[in-house]
Amino acid sequence: MTGRLTITGGCCFDDHALVCLRQKVSLHVPGDAAGTDLPDTIPDAIKGRIRMLYPTRPPEGGTIRHFRSSRLIADCVAAAFGDAGLQAGDVEGSDTGFVSGSYYGCAEFLDTLRESLHRDGPRAIRPTDFSIATHGYPMAALGMAYRATGPSTAFLCGPASVTEALAFARTMLDSGLTRRMVVVGYELLGPQTRRHHARLSSGALTETVACLVLEGDRGQEGVPLPRYSRTVGDPARLGAAPLHALLSSLLSKMVTA
Amino acid sequence: MKGAGIVVTGIGAACLNAPDTPTLWQRLLDRDAGLKEGAHFDTAPFRCRRNTMADTARIRAVLTRRRPDIAQALPDQSSRALIHGLAAATEALAMTKALPRAMRVGLSIGTTSGSDFDRFCAGDSPDMDPALAMPHAVLFAMADSLSLTGPVSQISNACTSGAAAIVQGVGMLRAGRADAVLAGGVDQARPADFAGFNALRAMSPRDCRAFDAHRDGMIIGDGAALLLLETERSARARGANVLARLDGFGLTSDAYHSTRPQPEGLQRAIRQALAMSGSEAGAVGYVNCHGTGTPANDVVEAEAIAQVFDQPDDAPVISSTKTVTGHLLGTAAAIEAVITILALRHGLVPPMAHSDTPDPAIALPMALGRAVPLDRRSALSTTLGFGGSNACLMFTLPDTLEKVA
């Protein structure tokens, strides 16, 4: 029932560092990273490295409308697919699904809707904005980009978010509903979420996006998924912490070995 | 293994005019939607105002009678969703034999925005404890109030949240992480939901007429609904009364458009659930549909169902109980799962309210005007959500049925 799962690719970045698992990449951009934010797209130094390693990007346009979180997540997933040796066409169809975990989800984008409503009333809400104002939208947008029709959902359960997302991925794979699950952990904050977090904690935040490609044991080469229940990581990364810690630790072991 | 190996041993619900499942069932039979225009926020600025948002004070009173220890310990600032969720949970737990203290009971809920984060951001409650505004605050508060010792999980994936949360509960049991799981939906509607659905022109100014030729949109509401899930082995070992088996589930994506569903995705989800159950399509007598009452949803959903049940003798009766309950957002799939189980146990498909003139483009039999006998042992609950997500849950009566009184 609970077969062996392998990580066939993974990527993680914040504003100063990039980790890619299978390619054994660990890139650090000089500078003080503590408490910093990601810009609207991947930082240039990291972007350049990703493009060099993984030139394939997911198709855009059509029905996909990105906001900051969904774009950064899409970039991270594109790099993880590249890390796994997958082209965009390889993940089309029902064999690939997506799941995310975070504390605040897309609260950053929802902030803008909320502010519009508060300031200008109901008529300020545009239907196109409301239709993508769900925490699950970044995963749905990935499905649209790759035409991947497997399961897609989003977890918002604080420190349990990524653990539950990984457990969901396992359930999907064990049940045979799909063959590959992309698990994303991220934390990207807007002004309101940042204000809220500041009321709760004096600690700095490091915006981070991390993802791994998880597959059943079907002859794929990959890194066995370790026990993840104790993988907590740097609390400043909130929902992205467990995957960031997992990928960094695995890469460190691989490089050392 | 045939079927998911999971059974339902308790159900609970709390929504407008129905703080428990017996009242909910009666409302369905009476086609009593009880629509109102007021809410816990000012609805005056909105084009369409009619809604089915829960009467939280009434639900709290029921919770207080049922579990005064829990109700009296709640902080003054408790969110509406927390009260809805605790009412549904305590009903589900009271329905089964007392759970042994050593049992690890998990909690898996679906919600859209079931916390008070909006209230915090709006600055309406300057003294508000920021911890109570965290997106996962209701989840952990429910687990604390109920003294649950199993894993906790919260999904926020638009309208399919409740169904995915039930599937997550199944995963907790299968992986041995929990001995029982309360799984379903807990939600509270916000001004942003009213504004957004109005902007999409998806809300009806009068009522929800799902599958009707004259349908013009949905009615929004909120509330909670939870199922107590266990493995069949666990339920048998402790002699619990099994209400239904959860025999199969399906989860898929359209990968097409945020708000324009496609029949292929739901069709695959239904086929996944049927395949997991090991049953033929002819075993299914009823499909409790997502049935929002919007022109686009209903015709696509009916098309997907018709494609799966393509033999004349197989066609199940369809209905949308949103015509009575309204669309309860993250709770929608969960309350419809509860109603599907009630329908199986009563052997009746409750009639739709307001829907009296079936859309001629939809050929499936519908429950119109009066309840329809349900003599097959399995039923489905289907759900579609923003982003093109689809879900299907399949329930079957246990072999040894204990009828509802």
Interface residues (C-beta under 8 A of the other chain):
Chain A: M1 T2 T63 R65 S94 G97 Y103 Y104 G105 A107 L110 D111 L113 R114 L117 H118 G121 P122 R123 I125 R126 P127 F130 S131 I132 A133 T134 H135 G136 Y137 M139 A140 A141 G143 M144 Y146 R147 A148 T149 G150 P151 S152 T153 A154 F155 L156 C157 G158 A160 S161 E164 A167 F168 R170 T171 M172 D174 S175 L177 Q192 H196 R199 L200
Chain B: P45 F46 R47 T112 S113 F117 D118 F120 C121 A122 P130 A131 A133 M134 P135 H136 L139 F140 P151 V152 S153 Q154 I155 S156 N157 A158 T160 S161 A164 V167 Q168 V170 G171 M172 R174 A175 R177 P191 A192 F194 A195 G196 F197 N198 A199 L200 R201 F249 G250 L251 T252 S253 D254 A255 Y256 H257 S258 T259 G265 R268 Q272 M276 G385 F386 G387 G388 S389
